[in-house]
């Protein structure tokens, strides 16, 4: 029986994916903006079942800066090394490199400094020359909808010229917000795969030329059409060991973020045809038979020497914030903004794209407050707080419920269709709904986050038993 898959193959916020194959192994990375650690590395043997194997960036900003940081990376393998290029719109184009995708990775190197430089992609040509294409962020550079190509030093140390405007989409009828270029060469022809039209309603275009500097001709190769997959675009082209071609791209799903779809790709008349004649498919045969089932981790029993690879902080973490001990996570109730959206010490992970139930058991020792939160443009939480009158269970604007000091309390959330959240708590009579339902919302270029937090003067500590996510599929 032929194994099949259904889209999305990564049903959570894996934004701006890029994918490569090295031998029989596939690797994927995505945008992480200001999350720390950033640039997760995912591995698969069949393009459908993916697991997280590490991160390429381990530091970022010291404060929360929504929408900044790591934008739209490109992943490549060249000269026996893995390379990831990305644009930081406030710093320039950067890269890291490693022999092993699990690390260690080099410290970030800025190959081209400047404002508004985004979405870079390198290409090492057959003659030893290297090139770098990138887009522009209008918010910083004042322009967008165009792609610039540089000659680049083969070792990535810097660009070698002022850049050539190879595609000006202002001159193409109907184009807006051309960005996210991926540069390839096939049978002597240069290709730039690039999305346009914006993340919610956009499409995928490809451009081809006999010379890397153009002129390029364009064609739209994937768009929503009569399907329910809005804005199918921005991703990477990859082949299988047997010679089949595939395209991985995102779909913006609001509070769930940018989920990843897999499209078959064939060639017709010298052009790629994606999906079902240019429209997204709901699924199909697994590209490479025999792969092991797998998915990015969501639950964590806190027994490992480190946090699970699904976790990240909202800014650079201080080692004093957390500790794993005796199969539990201990978060110190540290000072910081009361608004969880602005607090660096929120430990979060992606909100699953399917309905799910989340639970953890929390004990509050000493002064402070702590709990489980859902954070996007808006935020809400359920948890414990030590007051002058003792410990209380709090959820939104609801009436606090007294709890015995030092007593473990199970808290949780049920996330239903449309990312409507109902918080839960067990005060001795089993898990029950508490507070008013909360509509999760997306953040700045990201989906909502499931988070754990502990806040206070530093005199208290929150102890979390295993964090469990049950996903309904």
C-alpha atoms as one frame of an Amber mdcrd trajectory, in Angstrom:
protein
   0.000   0.000   0.000   1.383   3.391  -1.018   1.968   5.755   1.889   0.235
   9.116   1.528   0.470  12.536   3.167  -1.895  15.422   3.708  -1.121  19.105
   3.793   0.067  20.956   5.724   2.991  18.640   6.471   4.173  21.057   9.196
   1.003  22.364  10.803   2.363  25.157  12.974   4.312  28.394  12.526   7.303
  27.281  10.424   7.601  30.546   8.540   9.390  31.137   5.201  10.737  27.587
   4.830  13.769  26.653   2.771  14.758  23.056   2.103  17.696  21.136   0.628
  18.723  17.540   0.101  22.175  16.190   0.971  22.426  12.549  -0.077  19.345
  10.783   1.273  18.662  13.422   3.927  16.480  16.527   3.718  17.058  19.598
   5.875  14.816  22.604   6.434  15.092  25.921   8.261  12.706  28.830   8.789
  12.441  32.435   9.940  12.532  32.943  13.709  12.674  36.745  13.993  13.789
  37.511  17.584  13.240  34.076  19.135  16.251  32.608  20.948  17.546  30.140
  19.951  16.807  30.827  16.295  17.069  29.173  12.907  15.909  25.667  13.848
  17.266  22.828  11.750  14.703  20.164  10.857  15.562  16.779   9.351  13.539
  14.336   7.266  14.066  11.293   5.063  10.833  11.698   3.086   9.843  15.447
   3.084   6.771  14.615   5.202   7.984  13.472   8.625  10.221  16.100  10.239
  12.069  16.375  13.548  14.073  19.247  15.064  17.782  18.432  15.385  19.221
  21.760  16.505  19.497  25.509  16.016  21.989  27.547  14.019  21.734  30.780
  16.048  21.918  30.860  19.844  21.663  34.583  20.635  19.722  37.630  19.564
  18.430  40.839  21.131  18.386  41.551  24.864  14.877  42.997  24.664  11.697
  41.973  22.849  11.527  43.475  19.348   8.549  41.989  17.491   9.116  41.498
  13.783  12.862  42.144  13.871  15.811  39.743  13.705  16.007  36.686  11.447
  13.983  37.054   8.239  13.504  34.478   5.445  16.648  32.308   5.502  18.195
  30.343   2.638  19.776  26.971   3.388  22.507  25.604   1.109  25.212  22.918
   1.103  28.513  23.888  -0.567  32.104  22.690  -0.316  31.237  20.177   2.390
  29.506  22.741   4.614  25.967  23.835   5.397  25.296  27.562   4.965  22.338
  29.644   6.113  21.971  33.209   4.809  19.313  35.534   6.197  18.453  39.201
   6.299  18.213  41.247   9.469  16.373  44.353   8.212  18.135  46.523  10.806
  21.659  45.146  10.339  22.145  43.574   6.928  22.670  40.190   5.309  24.249
  37.564   7.569  25.286  33.933   7.382  26.368  31.047   9.585  28.061  27.821
   8.517  28.691  24.309   9.850  30.075  20.964   8.729  27.356  19.116  10.647
  23.783  20.490  10.575  23.490  19.603  14.262  26.321  22.062  14.918  28.447
  23.640  16.044  27.655  26.607  13.793  29.922  29.593  13.278  29.122  32.961
  14.781  27.047  35.150  12.422  29.025  36.983   9.745  27.650  40.114   8.061
  28.306  39.774   4.341  26.531  43.014   3.401  25.600  45.608   6.050  22.686
  47.976   5.557  19.055  48.742   6.303  16.209  46.928   4.609  18.303  44.129
   3.107  16.212  40.972   3.354  15.585  37.490   1.969  19.081  36.697   0.629
  20.065  33.570  -1.275  23.548  32.559  -2.476  24.564  30.547  -5.523  27.982
  29.052  -6.162  28.241  28.646  -9.935  29.962  25.895 -11.902  32.921  28.166
 -12.775  33.690  28.948  -9.118  32.002  32.353  -9.116  29.607  33.114  -6.266
  26.511  35.312  -6.290  23.988  36.677  -3.820  20.439  37.829  -4.571  18.233
  39.680  -2.079  15.042  41.673  -1.684  14.223  44.949   0.042  12.043  45.924
   3.018  10.256  49.195   2.323   9.923  49.902   6.051  13.698  50.396   6.287
  14.950  50.975   2.749  12.081  53.001   1.321  11.765  50.625  -1.650  10.580
  47.077  -2.281   9.194  44.926  -5.099  12.644  44.476  -6.635  15.517  42.012
  -6.491  19.211  42.883  -6.449  22.075  40.570  -7.445  25.699  40.811  -6.239
  28.884  39.058  -7.114  30.097  37.552  -3.845  33.462  36.323  -2.622  33.367
  32.488  -2.838  34.099  32.243   0.896  31.165  34.538   1.686  33.413  37.172
   3.241  31.712  40.003   1.373  29.991  41.184  -1.779  32.239  42.340  -4.621
  30.131  45.028  -6.294  27.390  47.591  -5.713  24.722  45.214  -6.960  22.609
  44.955 -10.113  18.842  45.366 -10.202  17.894  42.155 -12.003  14.122  42.239
 -11.501  12.084  45.425 -11.069   8.585  44.155 -10.390   7.180  47.697 -10.578
   7.496  47.155 -14.341   5.543  43.871 -14.258   1.741  44.223 -14.550  -0.080
  43.268 -11.361   3.044  42.641  -9.264   3.442  43.939  -5.730   5.728  42.966
  -2.863   8.086  40.716  -4.813  10.400  39.204  -2.193  11.832  35.941  -0.816
  14.030  35.004  -3.819  15.661  31.577  -4.096  18.418  31.301  -6.710  19.054
  28.054  -8.636  20.758  26.774 -11.788  19.466  23.849 -13.842  20.769  22.626
 -17.192  22.570  25.906 -17.798  19.526  28.072 -17.040  19.347  30.413 -14.034
  16.179  30.447 -11.987  14.854  32.803  -9.326  11.855  31.446  -7.450  10.150
  34.389  -5.720   6.739  35.040  -4.143   4.684  38.190  -4.632   1.373  39.653
  -3.577   1.723  39.499   0.203   1.523  36.678   2.724  -2.269  36.326   2.866
  -3.238  36.581  -0.806   0.046  36.116  -2.684   1.321  33.661  -5.261   4.537
  31.971  -6.354   6.381  33.166  -9.445   9.505  31.883 -11.142  11.931  33.823
 -13.330  14.385  32.304 -15.823  17.330  33.626 -17.810  20.303  32.378 -19.811
  22.585  34.826 -17.946  22.497  35.218 -14.184  22.191  38.986 -14.678  19.175
  38.549 -16.956  17.060  39.521 -18.725  14.554  37.368 -16.850  11.142  36.259
 -18.048   8.476  35.368 -15.492   5.578  33.037 -14.945   3.153  32.488 -12.054
   3.376  28.784 -11.137   1.299  28.430  -7.938  -1.740  30.346  -6.686  -4.875
  29.715  -4.674  -7.246  29.250  -7.592 -10.323  27.298  -6.536  -8.744  25.857
  -3.393  -9.002  26.950   0.243  -5.218  27.441   0.526  -4.788  31.200   0.613
  -1.512  32.780  -0.451   0.450  29.622  -1.338   3.996  30.878  -1.819   7.552
  31.425  -0.532   9.567  28.311  -0.050  12.148  26.029  -1.596  12.547  23.649
  -4.534  14.113  20.270  -3.823  14.584  16.973  -5.633  14.548  13.392  -4.345
  17.245  10.739  -4.851  15.021   9.191  -7.540  14.881  12.470  -9.486  11.405
  13.756  -8.626  10.895  17.462  -7.916   8.962  19.062  -5.041   8.224  22.530
  -3.687   7.687  23.374  -0.002   5.921  26.650   0.806   3.877  28.344   3.498
   0.255  29.333   3.947  -0.608  32.137   6.382  -3.194  30.918   8.910  -3.409
  33.925  11.220  -3.032  32.868  14.867  -1.524  29.541  13.768   1.205  31.342
  11.828   2.667  30.164   8.526   2.118  26.443   8.063   4.088  24.414   5.501
   2.672  22.596   2.472   4.356  20.158   0.090   3.608  20.332  -3.645   4.672
  17.967  -6.415   6.533  19.771  -9.194   7.069  18.719 -12.806   8.506  20.370
 -15.885   6.551  21.292 -18.989   7.898  23.350 -21.874  10.917  24.448 -19.862
   8.855  25.753 -16.938   7.980  24.201 -13.568   4.368  23.227 -12.913   3.492
  23.025  -9.213   0.668  21.228  -7.458  -2.310  20.323  -9.634  -1.692  22.506
 -12.686  -0.690  25.461 -10.564  -3.091  25.010  -7.637  -2.219  23.505  -4.226
  -2.940  19.819  -3.668  -4.471  18.518  -0.418  -1.901  15.711  -0.317  -0.658
  12.715  -2.241   1.897   9.885  -2.244   4.825  10.365   0.139   7.821  11.464
  -1.989  10.266   8.900  -0.583   8.801   5.594   0.632   9.944   3.987   3.863
  10.409   7.049   6.060   9.912   6.784   9.809   6.923   8.647  11.289   7.987
  11.807  13.077   6.958  15.340  13.961   8.523  18.306  15.746   8.278  17.771
  19.506   5.597  19.629  21.450   5.386  17.921  24.858   8.323  17.991  27.287
   8.766  15.889  30.440  11.695  18.114  31.539  13.903  15.091  32.244  16.565
  15.911  29.661  19.800  17.719  30.351  18.415  20.572  28.242  15.044  21.993
  27.321  13.313  20.369  24.355  14.335  21.857  21.011  10.812  23.201  20.445
  11.270  25.876  23.132  12.547  29.423  22.659  12.695  32.671  24.615  11.367
  36.036  23.478  14.884  37.538  23.742  18.325  36.553  25.008  17.881  34.377
  28.102  19.757  34.752  31.367  20.907  31.361  32.739  19.508  32.432  36.109
  15.975  32.332  34.687  15.644  28.573  34.585  16.887  25.205  35.754  16.023
  21.572  35.011  16.184  19.461  38.160  14.553  16.201  39.286  12.411  16.007
  36.147  10.953  19.460  36.618  11.406  22.904  35.096  12.098  25.654  37.604
  11.557  29.229  36.477  12.707  32.069  38.696  10.122  34.809  39.256  12.308
  37.498  37.699  11.570  41.207  37.266  10.378  42.456  33.910   7.428  44.060
  32.136   4.025  43.010  33.427   2.869  42.708  29.816   3.835  39.179  28.726
   4.211  40.384  25.136   7.148  42.534  26.263   8.766  40.099  28.704  11.980
  38.428  27.456  11.678  35.595  29.997   8.564  33.988  28.496   9.492  30.460
  27.412   7.381  29.584  24.402   6.661  27.182  21.586   4.531  27.230  18.450
   0.755  26.903  18.736  -0.317  23.652  16.996  -2.436  24.146  13.899  -4.877
  21.444  14.959  -7.167  21.600  18.012  -5.285  20.501  21.109  -5.304  20.314
  24.890  -2.329  21.581  26.907  -1.668  20.840  30.571   1.094  21.336  33.117
   1.236  21.138  36.891   2.528  24.248  38.629   3.821  24.858  42.139   4.598
  28.406  43.268   7.226  28.768  45.956   7.788  32.181  47.527   6.731  35.517
  46.092   5.620  36.174  42.520   3.237  34.917  39.863   3.546  32.230  37.202
   1.517  30.237  34.753   0.594  29.148  31.267   0.014  31.829  28.619  -1.033
  32.265  25.005   0.789  35.223  23.482   0.343  37.065  20.187  -0.763  40.625
  19.479  -2.937  39.941  22.533  -2.127  37.742  25.523  -3.955  35.842  28.253
  -2.921  33.373  30.924  -3.923  31.097  33.771  -1.707  30.626  36.803  -0.885
  31.236  40.444  -0.072  34.461  42.272   1.148  35.025  45.826  -0.749  37.906
  47.431  -0.775  39.389  50.923  -3.634  37.030  51.743  -1.962  33.913  50.320
  -1.819  32.096  47.001  -4.637  32.490  44.483  -5.472  30.990  41.114  -5.942
  33.760  38.532  -7.251  33.769  34.975  -7.869  36.985  33.072 -10.274  39.328
  34.804 -12.013  36.510  36.644 -12.352  36.316  40.411  -9.212  34.870  42.079
  -9.650  31.441  43.655  -7.770  30.801  46.944  -5.254  27.935  46.840  -3.231
  26.451  49.672   0.314  27.874  49.692   2.816  25.512  48.086   0.134  23.232
  46.688   0.606  21.925  43.101  -2.166  23.005  40.742  -2.729  21.629  37.257
  -3.451  24.363  34.728  -4.125  24.042  31.046  -5.825  25.246  27.919  -8.111
  23.751  25.329  -7.470  25.289  21.908 -10.413  24.766  19.601 -11.176  25.553
  15.979 -10.122  29.024  14.957  -7.645  29.131  17.866 -10.319  29.906  20.454
  -8.734  29.186  23.839 -10.531  27.957  26.938  -8.314  27.938  30.017  -8.505
  25.065  32.507  -7.534  24.471  36.136  -7.814  21.735  38.725  -8.376  23.034
  42.249  -9.228  19.598  43.614 -12.275  18.567  41.600 -10.627  17.771  38.250
  -9.856  20.010  35.301 -12.574  22.586  34.767 -12.979  25.638  32.609 -11.953
  28.896  34.206 -12.337  32.467  33.045 -13.729  33.659  29.734 -12.742  32.153
  26.350  -9.817  33.929  24.706  -9.321  34.378  20.985  -5.651  33.738  20.214
  -4.132  36.177  17.732  -1.051  36.238  15.574   1.977  38.357  16.453   4.269
  40.433  14.248   4.902  38.058  11.304   4.438  35.064  13.640   1.655  32.884
  14.985   0.547  32.772  18.584   2.835  31.136  21.143   2.113  28.759  24.023
   4.241  30.065  26.870   5.345  29.461  30.443   6.301  32.424  32.592   7.338
  33.400  36.111   7.411  37.033  37.244   8.319  38.831  40.442  11.184  40.313
  42.416  13.411  37.262  42.104  12.438  35.889  45.522  10.070  33.223  44.208
  10.239  30.185  41.977   7.704  28.403  39.769   8.075  24.645  39.414   6.497
  23.012  36.362   5.978  19.278  36.042   5.792  17.787  32.548   4.262  19.944
  29.822   1.813  17.860  27.794   0.242  18.741  24.432  -2.432  16.362  23.081
  -3.173  17.177  19.449  -6.426  16.142  17.768  -5.757  15.038  14.205
